Every structure is written in structure tokens, then in C-alpha cells.
Amino acid sequence: MNWDDDFMCLTSSHFSEMRLLVEGAIRLFEDDAGCLLHLARDKEQHEAVSSLNDIGTALYEFRRHVKNLQEAHRQEERRQRVSQNPIEI
């Protein structure tokens, strides 16, 4: 096993952890902040509504970035496997 293999293994693990963390954060946000958002709207607390919306947007964008990183990582793993074991014709 060389450094590239170690790096790919390590990053795969970290990307998975990041994905779990952001999914958990989104779940908490949707469950807990949803009530707060409705209360803020009812009380016309526009700054609070805006802040909660910004937090939600940031979480969803972070999840999108992590998904993109995971997909790029999977593609690189496939590319490396193919380059290490080319099919002879």
C-alpha cells in the first residue's frame, strides 16, 4: 500500500463522516428549527426568519458540496483501479 492508497482510504472515510454529520445537522435543523421558523413568522420577526433561512441554505449547500466531493472521489477510485488493472484486448 502506498501513499496514494492511504490518502484515498483516509479521504473516503472523512467524506463519509462529513456526510453523516451534515445529514444529522440538516435533520436537527428541519425538526427543531422548523418550529422556531413558524414562531418567528407568526411574530413577524423578519431578521430571525432570514437568519434561519440562511442557516438552512448553508446546510443544504454544504451537503451538496460533500456529495460532489464523494462522487469525484468515487470516480477517481474507479480511474485508479482501471489504470492499475487495464483490460488487455
C-alpha positions, 0 to 999 in steps of 0.5 A: 500500500502506498501513499496514494492508497492511504490518502484515498482510504483516509479521504473516503472515510472523512467524506463519509463522516462529513456526510453523516454529520451534515445529514444529522445537522440538516435533520436537527435543523428541519425538526427543531428549527422548523418550529422556531421558523413558524414562531418567528413568522407568526411574530413577524420577526423578519431578521430571525426568519432570514437568519434561519433561512440562511442557516438552512441554505448553508446546510443544504449547500454544504451537503451538496458540496460533500456529495460532489466531493464523494462522487469525484472521489468515487470516480477517481477510485474507479480511474485508479483501479482501471489504470492499475488493472487495464483490460488487455484486448 
